[in-house]
């Protein structure tokens, strides 16, 4: 969790095992469009300590549920350009079905549970927070 670029190959290297028959890698990238508008980039903001803790909890839950301890999950924060990875999930399981299922569960749990907010930047100069999650407003003092 942090501003450093994500290395998908590095995530893969952390999970491989001769015991397993499947290695699954999911990489989410910044795409060039959203709801019919051209996107120039994306900024991810997070409540970093809570998000890192929740990422670890998600990986632990997935490991228990799919009986594997070979899971790597990384999420990026900060300003990203088109095509840059924003999230990577790598895992190794005995069979492909479990691997795909676990990967899908992890990305959906990330979207639902992590305190991470996306700010889309459009080529026309406008920007907006992606609906569904907006950063909390600081309390008035």
OpenMM code with the backbone's topology and positions (N, CA, C; nanometers):
from openmm import Vec3, app, unit

residues = "UNK UNK UNK UNK UNK UNK UNK UNK UNK UNK UNK UNK UNK UNK UNK UNK UNK UNK UNK UNK UNK UNK UNK UNK UNK UNK UNK UNK UNK UNK UNK UNK UNK UNK UNK UNK UNK UNK UNK UNK UNK UNK UNK UNK UNK UNK UNK UNK UNK UNK UNK UNK UNK UNK UNK UNK UNK UNK UNK UNK UNK UNK UNK UNK UNK UNK UNK UNK UNK UNK UNK UNK UNK UNK UNK UNK UNK UNK UNK UNK UNK UNK UNK UNK UNK UNK UNK UNK UNK UNK UNK UNK UNK UNK UNK UNK UNK UNK UNK UNK UNK UNK UNK UNK UNK UNK UNK UNK UNK UNK UNK UNK UNK UNK UNK UNK UNK UNK UNK UNK UNK UNK UNK UNK UNK UNK UNK UNK UNK UNK UNK UNK UNK UNK UNK UNK UNK UNK UNK UNK UNK".split()
positions = [
    Vec3(0.0853, -0.1161, 0.0000),
    Vec3(0.0000, 0.0000, 0.0000),
    Vec3(0.0895, 0.1217, 0.0000),
    Vec3(0.0822, 0.2018, -0.1063),
    Vec3(0.1628, 0.3220, -0.1075),
    Vec3(0.1816, 0.3776, -0.2471),
    Vec3(0.2636, 0.4826, -0.2580),
    Vec3(0.2792, 0.5530, -0.3854),
    Vec3(0.3777, 0.4885, -0.4833),
    Vec3(0.4491, 0.3863, -0.4404),
    Vec3(0.5470, 0.3236, -0.5287),
    Vec3(0.4768, 0.2479, -0.6414),
    Vec3(0.5343, 0.2511, -0.7623),
    Vec3(0.4754, 0.1749, -0.8731),
    Vec3(0.4647, 0.0265, -0.8384),
    Vec3(0.3608, -0.0364, -0.8898),
    Vec3(0.3379, -0.1793, -0.8654),
    Vec3(0.4137, -0.2613, -0.9693),
    Vec3(0.4828, -0.3629, -0.9225),
    Vec3(0.5553, -0.4554, -1.0088),
    Vec3(0.4812, -0.5891, -1.0099),
    Vec3(0.3970, -0.6141, -1.1117),
    Vec3(0.3223, -0.7402, -1.1154),
    Vec3(0.4124, -0.8640, -1.1108),
    Vec3(0.5284, -0.8583, -1.1760),
    Vec3(0.6195, -0.9732, -1.1741),
    Vec3(0.6707, -0.9987, -1.0326),
    Vec3(0.6914, -0.8922, -0.9571),
    Vec3(0.7345, -0.9070, -0.8186),
    Vec3(0.6277, -0.9736, -0.7336),
    Vec3(0.5014, -0.9364, -0.7580),
    Vec3(0.3904, -1.0000, -0.6854),
    Vec3(0.3840, -1.1485, -0.7196),
    Vec3(0.4001, -1.1812, -0.8476),
    Vec3(0.3990, -1.3222, -0.8895),
    Vec3(0.5118, -1.4013, -0.8243),
    Vec3(0.6288, -1.3410, -0.8165),
    Vec3(0.7447, -1.4102, -0.7603),
    Vec3(0.7239, -1.4464, -0.6136),
    Vec3(0.6376, -1.3735, -0.5444),
    Vec3(0.6144, -1.3988, -0.4019),
    Vec3(0.5180, -1.5141, -0.3761),
    Vec3(0.4493, -1.5652, -0.4785),
    Vec3(0.3430, -1.6625, -0.4516),
    Vec3(0.3627, -1.8012, -0.5113),
    Vec3(0.4532, -1.8195, -0.6027),
    Vec3(0.4671, -1.9479, -0.6703),
    Vec3(0.5091, -2.0607, -0.5773),
    Vec3(0.4621, -2.1810, -0.6077),
    Vec3(0.4961, -2.2991, -0.5286),
    Vec3(0.4826, -2.4233, -0.6153),
    Vec3(0.5740, -2.5172, -0.5971),
    Vec3(0.5646, -2.6440, -0.6701),
    Vec3(0.4474, -2.7280, -0.6224),
    Vec3(0.3899, -2.6928, -0.5076),
    Vec3(0.2755, -2.7661, -0.4535),
    Vec3(0.1458, -2.7337, -0.5265),
    Vec3(0.1422, -2.6211, -0.5944),
    Vec3(0.0180, -2.5739, -0.6553),
    Vec3(0.0195, -2.5881, -0.8067),
    Vec3(-0.1003, -2.6039, -0.8628),
    Vec3(-0.1138, -2.6183, -1.0067),
    Vec3(-0.1614, -2.4926, -1.0763),
    Vec3(-0.1899, -2.3868, -0.9993),
    Vec3(-0.2405, -2.2637, -1.0597),
    Vec3(-0.1811, -2.1414, -0.9907),
    Vec3(-0.1426, -2.0451, -1.0715),
    Vec3(-0.1024, -1.9137, -1.0227),
    Vec3(-0.1888, -1.8137, -1.0975),
    Vec3(-0.2596, -1.7304, -1.0225),
    Vec3(-0.3500, -1.6321, -1.0818),
    Vec3(-0.2966, -1.4933, -1.0514),
    Vec3(-0.2960, -1.4079, -1.1537),
    Vec3(-0.2550, -1.2687, -1.1374),
    Vec3(-0.3637, -1.1785, -1.1932),
    Vec3(-0.4119, -1.0867, -1.1106),
    Vec3(-0.5043, -0.9830, -1.1560),
    Vec3(-0.4334, -0.8499, -1.1388),
    Vec3(-0.4337, -0.7688, -1.2443),
    Vec3(-0.3763, -0.6350, -1.2370),
    Vec3(-0.4818, -0.5370, -1.2857),
    Vec3(-0.5233, -0.4467, -1.1978),
    Vec3(-0.6156, -0.3407, -1.2361),
    Vec3(-0.5346, -0.2207, -1.2813),
    Vec3(-0.5700, -0.1636, -1.3963),
    Vec3(-0.4952, -0.0497, -1.4497),
    Vec3(-0.5880, 0.0699, -1.4711),
    Vec3(-0.5276, 0.1863, -1.4835),
    Vec3(-0.6031, 0.3083, -1.5121),
    Vec3(-0.6408, 0.3056, -1.6598),
    Vec3(-0.7703, 0.3098, -1.6865),
    Vec3(-0.8167, 0.3058, -1.8258),
    Vec3(-0.8398, 0.4479, -1.8776),
    Vec3(-0.8569, 0.4592, -2.0091),
    Vec3(-0.8651, 0.5905, -2.0733),
    Vec3(-1.0064, 0.6459, -2.0862),
    Vec3(-1.1036, 0.5830, -2.0231),
    Vec3(-1.2413, 0.6321, -2.0335),
    Vec3(-1.3214, 0.5956, -1.9089),
    Vec3(-1.4259, 0.6730, -1.8865),
    Vec3(-1.5197, 0.6454, -1.7774),
    Vec3(-1.6527, 0.7084, -1.8142),
    Vec3(-1.7546, 0.6257, -1.8224),
    Vec3(-1.8898, 0.6724, -1.8521),
    Vec3(-1.8946, 0.7645, -1.9742),
    Vec3(-1.8260, 0.7226, -2.0806),
    Vec3(-1.8301, 0.7965, -2.2062),
    Vec3(-1.7383, 0.9174, -2.2131),
    Vec3(-1.6581, 0.9405, -2.1112),
    Vec3(-1.5663, 1.0548, -2.1100),
    Vec3(-1.4224, 1.0053, -2.1167),
    Vec3(-1.3372, 1.0837, -2.1820),
    Vec3(-1.1957, 1.0490, -2.1919),
    Vec3(-1.1226, 1.0875, -2.0637),
    Vec3(-1.0496, 0.9921, -2.0106),
    Vec3(-0.9774, 1.0098, -1.8846),
    Vec3(-0.8287, 1.0295, -1.9143),
    Vec3(-0.7654, 1.1211, -1.8399),
    Vec3(-0.6216, 1.1440, -1.8562),
    Vec3(-0.5399, 1.0818, -1.7436),
    Vec3(-0.6053, 1.0489, -1.6322),
    Vec3(-0.5345, 0.9893, -1.5198),
    Vec3(-0.6269, 0.9718, -1.4012),
    Vec3(-0.5705, 0.9238, -1.2916),
    Vec3(-0.6492, 0.8948, -1.1719),
    Vec3(-0.5606, 0.9193, -1.0505),
    Vec3(-0.6213, 0.9736, -0.9458),
    Vec3(-0.5512, 0.9883, -0.8185),
    Vec3(-0.6232, 0.9032, -0.7152),
    Vec3(-0.5458, 0.8228, -0.6439),
    Vec3(-0.6009, 0.7389, -0.5374),
    Vec3(-0.5579, 0.7970, -0.4036),
    Vec3(-0.6551, 0.8201, -0.3170),
    Vec3(-0.6265, 0.8644, -0.1811),
    Vec3(-0.6766, 0.7572, -0.0862),
    Vec3(-0.6073, 0.7434, 0.0256),
    Vec3(-0.6427, 0.6373, 0.1199),
    Vec3(-0.6180, 0.6814, 0.2628),
    Vec3(-0.6915, 0.6205, 0.3516),
    Vec3(-0.6602, 0.6242, 0.4942),
    Vec3(-0.5596, 0.5103, 0.5074),
    Vec3(-0.4328, 0.5428, 0.4866),
    Vec3(-0.3295, 0.4434, 0.4619),
    Vec3(-0.3161, 0.3368, 0.5696),
    Vec3(-0.3084, 0.3755, 0.6948),
    Vec3(-0.2874, 0.2741, 0.7988),
    Vec3(-0.4059, 0.1788, 0.8076),
    Vec3(-0.5271, 0.2327, 0.7957),
    Vec3(-0.6454, 0.1470, 0.8005),
    Vec3(-0.6532, 0.0589, 0.6758),
    Vec3(-0.6220, 0.1155, 0.5595),
    Vec3(-0.6274, 0.0386, 0.4352),
    Vec3(-0.5242, -0.0743, 0.4363),
    Vec3(-0.4037, -0.0468, 0.4850),
    Vec3(-0.3003, -0.1505, 0.4917),
    Vec3(-0.3428, -0.2631, 0.5855),
    Vec3(-0.4013, -0.2264, 0.6977),
    Vec3(-0.4497, -0.3262, 0.7929),
    Vec3(-0.5619, -0.4100, 0.7316),
    Vec3(-0.6525, -0.3443, 0.6607),
    Vec3(-0.7647, -0.4150, 0.5983),
    Vec3(-0.7166, -0.5052, 0.4846),
    Vec3(-0.6157, -0.4602, 0.4073),
    Vec3(-0.5587, -0.5455, 0.3024),
    Vec3(-0.5020, -0.6736, 0.3632),
    Vec3(-0.4311, -0.6594, 0.4740),
    Vec3(-0.3756, -0.7771, 0.5415),
    Vec3(-0.4871, -0.8692, 0.5901),
    Vec3(-0.5940, -0.8106, 0.6428),
    Vec3(-0.7078, -0.8913, 0.6899),
    Vec3(-0.7743, -0.9645, 0.5739),
    Vec3(-0.7906, -0.8965, 0.4599),
    Vec3(-0.8505, -0.9604, 0.3419),
    Vec3(-0.7654, -1.0783, 0.2954),
    Vec3(-0.6351, -1.0576, 0.2893),
    Vec3(-0.5460, -1.1656, 0.2465),
    Vec3(-0.5543, -1.2835, 0.3431),
    Vec3(-0.5615, -1.2542, 0.4712),
    Vec3(-0.5734, -1.3598, 0.5721),
    Vec3(-0.7050, -1.4364, 0.5580),
    Vec3(-0.8140, -1.3629, 0.5369),
    Vec3(-0.9447, -1.4279, 0.5166),
    Vec3(-0.9425, -1.5169, 0.3932),
    Vec3(-0.8858, -1.4651, 0.2846),
    Vec3(-0.8786, -1.5436, 0.1610),
    Vec3(-0.7906, -1.6670, 0.1803),
    Vec3(-0.6797, -1.6510, 0.2496),
    Vec3(-0.5892, -1.7639, 0.2744),
    Vec3(-0.6598, -1.8749, 0.3505),
    Vec3(-0.7380, -1.8366, 0.4496),
    Vec3(-0.8113, -1.9363, 0.5278),
    Vec3(-0.9214, -2.0014, 0.4443),
    Vec3(-0.9940, -1.9200, 0.3714),
    Vec3(-1.1076, -1.9704, 0.2937),
    Vec3(-1.0640, -2.0627, 0.1798),
    Vec3(-0.9527, -2.0281, 0.1127),
    Vec3(-0.9085, -2.1079, -0.0020),
    Vec3(-0.7849, -2.1916, 0.0298),
    Vec3(-0.7520, -2.2049, 0.1566),
    Vec3(-0.6445, -2.2927, 0.2022),
    Vec3(-0.5122, -2.2691, 0.1293),
    Vec3(-0.4690, -2.1438, 0.1274),
    Vec3(-0.3384, -2.1110, 0.0713),
    Vec3(-0.2758, -1.9991, 0.1529),
    Vec3(-0.1460, -2.0044, 0.1659),
    Vec3(-0.0765, -1.8952, 0.2334),
    Vec3(0.0081, -1.8169, 0.1331),
    Vec3(-0.0183, -1.8404, 0.0069),
    Vec3(0.0578, -1.7746, -0.0987),
    Vec3(-0.0299, -1.6718, -0.1700),
    Vec3(-0.0436, -1.5551, -0.1049),
    Vec3(-0.1255, -1.4458, -0.1574),
    Vec3(-0.0466, -1.3163, -0.1439),
    Vec3(-0.0445, -1.2378, -0.2500),
    Vec3(0.0171, -1.1047, -0.2471),
    Vec3(-0.0855, -1.0051, -0.3012),
    Vec3(-0.1127, -0.9013, -0.2236),
    Vec3(-0.2080, -0.7977, -0.2649),
    Vec3(-0.1409, -0.6624, -0.2450),
    Vec3(-0.1385, -0.5807, -0.3501),
    Vec3(-0.0760, -0.4489, -0.3446),
    Vec3(-0.1723, -0.3470, -0.4042),
    Vec3(-0.1882, -0.2317, -0.3373),
    Vec3(-0.2712, -0.1235, -0.3911),
    Vec3(-0.1892, 0.0038, -0.3915),
    Vec3(-0.2016, 0.0776, -0.4972),
    Vec3(-0.1257, 0.2010, -0.5162),
    Vec3(-0.2052, 0.3209, -0.4688),
    Vec3(-0.1356, 0.4234, -0.4232),
    Vec3(-0.1962, 0.5522, -0.3923),
    Vec3(-0.1205, 0.6592, -0.4703),
    Vec3(-0.1796, 0.7785, -0.4760),
    Vec3(-0.1155, 0.8887, -0.5464),
    Vec3(-0.1668, 0.9025, -0.6881),
    Vec3(-0.0964, 0.9843, -0.7663),
    Vec3(-0.1363, 1.0132, -0.9044),
    Vec3(-0.0835, 0.9057, -0.9982),
    Vec3(-0.1733, 0.8505, -1.0804),
    Vec3(-0.1374, 0.7478, -1.1775),
    Vec3(-0.1764, 0.7942, -1.3170),
    Vec3(-0.0980, 0.7531, -1.4156),
    Vec3(-0.1283, 0.7851, -1.5544),
    Vec3(-0.1968, 0.6656, -1.6206),
    Vec3(-0.2444, 0.6863, -1.7417),
    Vec3(-0.3123, 0.5796, -1.8151),
    Vec3(-0.2231, 0.4563, -1.8268),
    Vec3(-0.2834, 0.3407, -1.8043),
    Vec3(-0.2126, 0.2146, -1.8175),
    Vec3(-0.1331, 0.1713, -1.6963),
    Vec3(-0.1176, 0.2593, -1.5979),
    Vec3(-0.0419, 0.2209, -1.4782),
    Vec3(-0.1242, 0.1288, -1.3892),
    Vec3(-0.0608, 0.0272, -1.3303),
    Vec3(-0.1321, -0.0599, -1.2368),
    Vec3(-0.1710, 0.0143, -1.1088),
    Vec3(-0.2962, -0.0039, -1.0687),
    Vec3(-0.3444, 0.0545, -0.9433),
    Vec3(-0.3583, -0.0520, -0.8353),
    Vec3(-0.3756, -0.1757, -0.8762),
    Vec3(-0.3888, -0.2861, -0.7810),
    Vec3(-0.3368, -0.4141, -0.8466),
    Vec3(-0.2741, -0.4988, -0.7657),
    Vec3(-0.2299, -0.6296, -0.8144),
    Vec3(-0.2636, -0.7342, -0.7088),
    Vec3(-0.3186, -0.8441, -0.7562),
    Vec3(-0.3507, -0.9578, -0.6704),
    Vec3(-0.2859, -1.0801, -0.7344),
    Vec3(-0.1972, -1.1440, -0.6614),
    Vec3(-0.1341, -1.2668, -0.7098),
    Vec3(-0.1561, -1.3740, -0.6042),
    Vec3(-0.1870, -1.4940, -0.6501),
    Vec3(-0.2049, -1.6037, -0.5552),
    Vec3(-0.1816, -1.7363, -0.6236),
    Vec3(-0.1515, -1.8337, -0.5406),
    Vec3(-0.1234, -1.9681, -0.5876),
    Vec3(-0.2164, -2.0643, -0.5143),
    Vec3(-0.2821, -2.1520, -0.5904),
    Vec3(-0.3754, -2.2489, -0.5326),
    Vec3(-0.3563, -2.3849, -0.6014),
    Vec3(-0.4060, -2.4920, -0.5389),
    Vec3(-0.3906, -2.6237, -0.5997),
    Vec3(-0.4545, -2.6345, -0.7387),
    Vec3(-0.5681, -2.5665, -0.7596),
    Vec3(-0.6406, -2.5756, -0.8866),
    Vec3(-0.6859, -2.4369, -0.9309),
    Vec3(-0.7076, -2.4192, -1.0610),
    Vec3(-0.7407, -2.2875, -1.1160),
    Vec3(-0.8738, -2.2326, -1.0665),
    Vec3(-0.9736, -2.3165, -1.0480),
    Vec3(-1.1053, -2.2670, -1.0063),
    Vec3(-1.0956, -2.1911, -0.8743),
    Vec3(-1.0227, -2.2479, -0.7785),
    Vec3(-1.0060, -2.1803, -0.6494),
    Vec3(-0.9289, -2.0502, -0.6656),
    Vec3(-0.8297, -2.0514, -0.7520),
    Vec3(-0.7497, -1.9309, -0.7746),
    Vec3(-0.8314, -1.8169, -0.8314),
    Vec3(-0.9107, -1.8469, -0.9348),
    Vec3(-0.9960, -1.7428, -0.9938),
    Vec3(-1.0990, -1.6927, -0.8932),
    Vec3(-1.1582, -1.7848, -0.8196),
    Vec3(-1.2601, -1.7480, -0.7212),
    Vec3(-1.2007, -1.6599, -0.6112),
    Vec3(-1.0843, -1.6972, -0.5624),
    Vec3(-1.0196, -1.6195, -0.4563),
    Vec3(-0.9815, -1.4803, -0.5057),
    Vec3(-0.9265, -1.4721, -0.6258),
    Vec3(-0.8877, -1.3426, -0.6817),
    Vec3(-1.0088, -1.2511, -0.6973),
    Vec3(-1.1170, -1.3054, -0.7491),
    Vec3(-1.2402, -1.2271, -0.7667),
    Vec3(-1.2945, -1.1802, -0.6319),
    Vec3(-1.2932, -1.2679, -0.5331),
    Vec3(-1.3415, -1.2313, -0.4003),
    Vec3(-1.2571, -1.1179, -0.3420),
    Vec3(-1.1253, -1.1269, -0.3577),
    Vec3(-1.0362, -1.0239, -0.3024),
    Vec3(-1.0623, -0.8883, -0.3668),
    Vec3(-1.0736, -0.8798, -0.4997),
    Vec3(-1.0934, -0.7487, -0.5630),
    Vec3(-1.2288, -0.6903, -0.5245),
    Vec3(-1.3312, -0.7733, -0.5149),
    Vec3(-1.4626, -0.7218, -0.4741),
    Vec3(-1.4593, -0.6745, -0.3288),
    Vec3(-1.3884, -0.7467, -0.2421),
    Vec3(-1.3759, -0.7053, -0.1020),
    Vec3(-1.2969, -0.5751, -0.0905),
    Vec3(-1.1949, -0.5582, -0.1732),
    Vec3(-1.1188, -0.4326, -0.1745),
    Vec3(-1.2115, -0.3166, -0.2071),
    Vec3(-1.2912, -0.3317, -0.3118),
    Vec3(-1.3823, -0.2243, -0.3528),
    Vec3(-1.4854, -0.1924, -0.2450),
    Vec3(-1.5255, -0.2925, -0.1706),
    Vec3(-1.6287, -0.2744, -0.0687),
    Vec3(-1.5739, -0.2259, 0.0651),
    Vec3(-1.4563, -0.2732, 0.1032),
    Vec3(-1.4103, -0.2531, 0.2410),
    Vec3(-1.2945, -0.1562, 0.2610),
    Vec3(-1.2130, -0.1336, 0.1590),
    Vec3(-1.0959, -0.0495, 0.1811),
    Vec3(-1.1285, 0.0994, 0.1772),
    Vec3(-1.0708, 0.1766, 0.2697),
    Vec3(-1.0894, 0.3216, 0.2678),
    Vec3(-0.9952, 0.3863, 0.1650),
    Vec3(-1.0292, 0.3638, 0.0374),
    Vec3(-0.9532, 0.4187, -0.0749),
    Vec3(-1.0523, 0.4911, -0.1651),
    Vec3(-1.0124, 0.6110, -0.2106),
    Vec3(-1.1015, 0.6922, -0.2931),
    Vec3(-1.0332, 0.7255, -0.4243),
    Vec3(-1.1109, 0.7197, -0.5336),
    Vec3(-1.0584, 0.7457, -0.6676),
    Vec3(-1.1058, 0.8826, -0.7162),
    Vec3(-1.0117, 0.9601, -0.7668),
    Vec3(-1.0409, 1.0914, -0.8228),
    Vec3(-1.0011, 1.0868, -0.9701),
    Vec3(-1.1019, 1.0864, -1.0589),
    Vec3(-1.0763, 1.0781, -1.2025),
    Vec3(-1.0442, 1.2156, -1.2585),
    Vec3(-0.9461, 1.2190, -1.3486),
    Vec3(-0.9079, 1.3424, -1.4172),
    Vec3(-0.9393, 1.3228, -1.5655),
    Vec3(-1.0145, 1.4165, -1.6207),
    Vec3(-1.0579, 1.4058, -1.7596),
    Vec3(-0.9713, 1.4922, -1.8509),
    Vec3(-0.9667, 1.4556, -1.9797),
    Vec3(-0.8839, 1.5289, -2.0750),
    Vec3(-0.9311, 1.6725, -2.0949),
    Vec3(-1.0579, 1.7017, -2.0640),
    Vec3(-1.1080, 1.8388, -2.0781),
    Vec3(-1.0717, 1.9276, -1.9589),
    Vec3(-0.9935, 1.8732, -1.8638),
    Vec3(-0.9496, 1.9511, -1.7484),
    Vec3(-1.0362, 1.9352, -1.6248),
    Vec3(-1.1548, 1.8788, -1.6403),
    Vec3(-1.2418, 1.8562, -1.5246),
    Vec3(-1.1945, 1.7325, -1.4488),
    Vec3(-1.2420, 1.7204, -1.3255),
    Vec3(-1.2143, 1.6010, -1.2463),
    Vec3(-1.3319, 1.5778, -1.1532),
    Vec3(-1.3392, 1.4552, -1.1005),
    Vec3(-1.4474, 1.4224, -1.0069),
    Vec3(-1.4069, 1.3013, -0.9237),
    Vec3(-1.4649, 1.2961, -0.8044),
    Vec3(-1.4509, 1.1773, -0.7225),
    Vec3(-1.5433, 1.0716, -0.7798),
    Vec3(-1.4966, 0.9491, -0.7875),
    Vec3(-1.5790, 0.8406, -0.8390),
    Vec3(-1.6938, 0.8182, -0.7410),
    Vec3(-1.8172, 0.8157, -0.7922),
    Vec3(-1.9334, 0.7980, -0.7039),
    Vec3(-1.9245, 0.6695, -0.6220),
    Vec3(-1.9822, 0.6767, -0.5044),
    Vec3(-1.9857, 0.5599, -0.4179),
    Vec3(-1.8969, 0.5753, -0.2972),
    Vec3(-1.7842, 0.6371, -0.3159),
    Vec3(-1.6922, 0.6600, -0.2045),
    Vec3(-1.6292, 0.7968, -0.2230),
    Vec3(-1.6554, 0.8858, -0.1323),
    Vec3(-1.5871, 1.0145, -0.1324),
    Vec3(-1.5134, 1.0282, -0.0004),
    Vec3(-1.4003, 1.0965, -0.0008),
    Vec3(-1.3253, 1.1102, 0.1237),
    Vec3(-1.4092, 1.1800, 0.2294),
    Vec3(-1.3922, 1.1417, 0.3542),
    Vec3(-1.4678, 1.2081, 0.4598),
    Vec3(-1.4256, 1.3536, 0.4726),
    Vec3(-1.5205, 1.4379, 0.5063),
    Vec3(-1.4927, 1.5791, 0.5284),
    Vec3(-1.4391, 1.5951, 0.6701),
    Vec3(-1.3291, 1.6703, 0.6865),
    Vec3(-1.2775, 1.6898, 0.8224),
    Vec3(-1.3835, 1.7534, 0.9116),
    Vec3(-1.3858, 1.7111, 1.0354),
    Vec3(-1.4827, 1.7647, 1.1315),
    Vec3(-1.4529, 1.9113, 1.1585),
    Vec3(-1.5589, 1.9889, 1.1747),
    Vec3(-1.5425, 2.1308, 1.2067),
    Vec3(-1.4860, 2.1435, 1.3471),
    Vec3(-1.3989, 2.2422, 1.3658),
    Vec3(-1.3419, 2.2598, 1.4997),
    Vec3(-1.4030, 2.3769, 1.5714),
] * unit.nanometer
topology = app.Topology()
chain = topology.addChain("A")
for resn in residues:
    res = topology.addResidue(resn, chain)
    for name in ("N", "CA", "C"):
        topology.addAtom(name, app.Element.getBySymbol(name[0]), res)
